[in-house]
Amino acid sequence: MAKKEIDVLDFPDDFLWGVATAAYQIEGAFDTDGKGASIWDTYTNEKSFKNGNANEAIDFYNNFEEDIKRIKELNLDSFRFSLSWSRIFPKGTGEINMAGVAFYHKVIDTCLDQGITPWVTLYHWDLPQELEDKGGWTNRSILDWFSFYVDFCTKEYGSKVSNWMVMNEPMSFIGLGYFTGQHAPGKKGLKKFLPAAHHATLCQAIGGRIVRENVEGAYIGTTFSCSHVTPKNYFWSNIKAAKRVDALLNRFFIEPLLGMGYPYKEFLGLKKIKKYFKSGDEKLMQFDFDFIGLQYYFRIVAKYNLLPPILFAKEVSALERNVKTNSMGMEIYHKGLYKMIKKFSKYEGINAIYITEAGVCLDDELIDGKVKDPKRIKYMKKTFSKILKAIRKGKNVKGVFLWTLVDNFEWAEGYKPRFGLIYNDFKTQKRTLKKSAFWLQSFLKRKEKIYPDS
Ligand code: GAL
C-alpha cells in the first residue's frame, strides 16, 4: 500500500505553524539609529574572520513589513524572532536607545496587524560588546545585567506579546563562544566555559521568573539544542563516550532547571563547576517553564578519545560515515527528532514541547527566476511526520517553527549555507520564494479551506 502523504489535517487544530529567526542573522543596520555593537559585530568585523559579516544581513531592519507579510502569504501563523540587546541598550545597561525600542514595537505591531502571533526570544547570542569587555557570560554580574534587560523588555512589550522564550540554545553560545572559540566572543577553555555555563543556567531561570512577574498571562519557555547521540559501535568505551556527549549536549542545561543538578555522574570533572556556585544557586537555577523549545538539526556518532579532557570523546563525522548530509556536512537523520521528543518528554516537569527550530541548508540556486529545492520539501514532510508520530504516541508537541523564513547570515559560516524557505539575493536583497515555500503554502492552505474561521 502506498504511504499516506503527510496532511496538515492530521495535526491537532491548535497545532502551531511558524518560522524562526534571530536578530543578528537578519536585521543588518548594525550601527544604525543608535544601535551599539554586539559581540557578533566585533567578531565578524575582525580581519581574521573570513566569512563576511551581518552588517547588512538581509536588511530586515528596513524590510520587516514585507517579510512579515511573506509569513502570512505562506499561511503560517507564528513568527519567532529575537530582540537585539544592544539595539535597545547600546552599552548593555544604562541608557536606552528609543529608536531601537520603537523598532521592535513596529515589528510586533506589524505581526499583530497581519494576524501573526509574535514569539519573542530575549537572547539569541548577540551580547552587547560593552558587557563582554567586562567578562561577558563569565562575569557573575551578568545576572544583574540580564535581569535589567529582561525586566525592561517584558515591561515594554508585555502588553502586546504573550509568548516569550528566555534563551536560544545555551549550549551553543556557551560551548562555541566560551569553550571552543568558534563563535563570538571567541573565548576558549574550561576556565571560561564553566563560569559562563553556570551563569547562563542561572539566567535562564531568572529570566523566566521576571517574565512571569511582569507579563500577565505570559506563556514562557526557553530553547535547547539537541542531538541524537549514538556510539560508533558497542565497545564499552564508545558507549560511555556517547553517554558523556549526550549529557553535555542534551542534559547540561535542562536538568539543573528541573532541580536535578548538572549531570555530574556522567563526567566527574564537571564538579569543577561548583567553584562558581554561591549559596542558594541550586534553587535559583530552577524554574517551572510552561514549555520548552527543542531545536534539532543532526545526529552525532561519538567514540572514545583522549581529548578534550573531561569529555574524552570525539565525533565520527558524517563524511567519514558516508551518510546523507545538509550543505554544512551535518547528518540528516529524521528519526533523531522523534527520539529527542521522546527523551525530553520523559522528564517530569516538562509541560509542553515546541520544535522551535528545524530546517535544512542546501546549495540552493536561483535559475531563471526559480529555486528548485525538492530536498527541503522532503525534509519538511519527514520532520512533520516525526512530529505527528510523537503526537500520536501521546507526546505533548504543540507546534513547529521552521528554520528559517529567508536565507540569512549563518554565524561563523557566513552566507553560504542557505536555510530559507525564501531565497535571498544578498546583493540586491531581492527575495524569491523557493519551491519549498510554495509547497508549504499549499500544505497549510488545506487547513484554512476546511476551517475557514480558524
Ligand atoms: C541554530 C541556531 C540558529 C541557526 C540554526 C541553523 O543552532 O539557533 O540561529 O543558525 O542553528 O544552523
Boltz pocket constraint, residues with backbone or C-beta under 6 A from the ligand:
constraints:
  - pocket:
      binder: B
      contacts: [[A, 22], [A, 25], [A, 168], [A, 169], [A, 172], [A, 225], [A, 295], [A, 357], [A, 403], [A, 409], [A, 410], [A, 411], [A, 419]]
      max_distance: 6.0
